[in-house]
Amino acid sequence: MMEGKLFDSRVTSVSPSPAWRHRGGAAAGILSTSLWSCGDRISLCASYSPARAPNGSIDSFSQTDLIFGSNLLKVNEVNGTSPSLLSRERVLLDAHDDVYEGVVVNPETLPSNPLAFASMLQSSISHWKLMGKKGVWLKVPLERAELVPIAVKEGFEYHHAEQGYVMMTYWIPEGPCMLPANASHQVGVGGFVLNNKNEVLVVQEKHCLPRFKGVWKLPTGFILESEEIYSGVVREVKEETGIDTEFVEIIAFRHAHRVAFGKSDLFFICMLRPLSTHIIVDDLEVQAAKWIPLDEFTAQQVVQGESMFQKIIEICVARLRKRYCGLTAHHVISEFDGKSSSLYCNVLEHQDFNCHGE
């Protein structure tokens, strides 16, 4: 039963009037009501029980049919001084359908009262089941965190969490849940920047494993949300070294699994063209940065003893000698959603001779 405004624990139950009982004809459901009292105020609440039509089928009601909005009742205050108008009480959570026969709850209209939320959630789940819905997406903002355990009690599960919310899901049909899982990968980038003196831009990280102390490595970092690979690697190099660069192409990428928090990792090695030379070290992440001769960089013991590092350097050197083609970024627009994206490929332009072998 839908709780209204709770002012104290005194409850008075009343039977539905004939007008409510027969709303929509004999086949309509029964709206039961209750009055919660508090001194000089009375608030009305309602719940919906489906009734069967003469042919045995269950009548379907739209969300507006289950909302006290078309009728306003006037009652006298307990002290008899003046009449007041009852506010409209919702019995279902505000939600809209998605294209996969699911439901997305509007997080901006979630009730602040946990008891009201619990009742509305129960009523909504019953309604969604009657409507044949499948997956339910419930985004709980940080300021409504007290609603999370209530949703868990009703069968919702955690999907993912961000800084300002928790996303929860509920799968209605029997059988395995078909909702897409949370993001499975993190994306990292490394910048291979070579100047006209055949020197590589390298850094020493401030925080690293003991065996990597003092090792010179390529500037690396993570791609931000909604950030392109080509712009993300330029940003990372700028943040760590102060060097402005221009993206040339993706040289190679590595795919590893169960890295951070059990997620998989995609790491893209990108070739960049330097647009400046003066280094400004980022004191938060980087211990030191400098331009180092390519031969000196590859001669490091860590590089010599790590097959992946060796392979990356071999590919970069092959690219410099024009014996290898990387993947350049091509902007395309998808016909499916009309959005712009980047396609990375090594389609050779007629005027581009960078990839021609010697």
Buried (B, 14 or more C-beta within 10 A) or exposed (E): BBBBBBBEEEEEEEEBEEEBBEBEEEEBBBBBBBBBBBEBBBBBBBBBEBBEEEEEEEBEBEBEBBBBEEEEEEBEEEEEEEEEEBEEBBBBBBBEEBEEEBBBBEBEEBBEBBEBBBBBBBBBBBBBEBBEBBBBBBBBEEEBEEBBEBBEEBBBEEBEEEEEBBBBBBBBEEEEBEBEEEEEEBBBBBBBBBEEEEBBBBBBBEEEEEEEEEBBBBBBBBBEEEBBBBBBBBBBBBBBBBBBBEBBBBBBBBEEEEBEEEBBBBBBBBBBEBEEEEBEBBEEBBBEBBBBEBEEBBEBEEBEEEEEBEEBBEBBBBBBEEEBBBBBBEEEEEEEEEEEEEEBEEEEEEEEEEBEEE
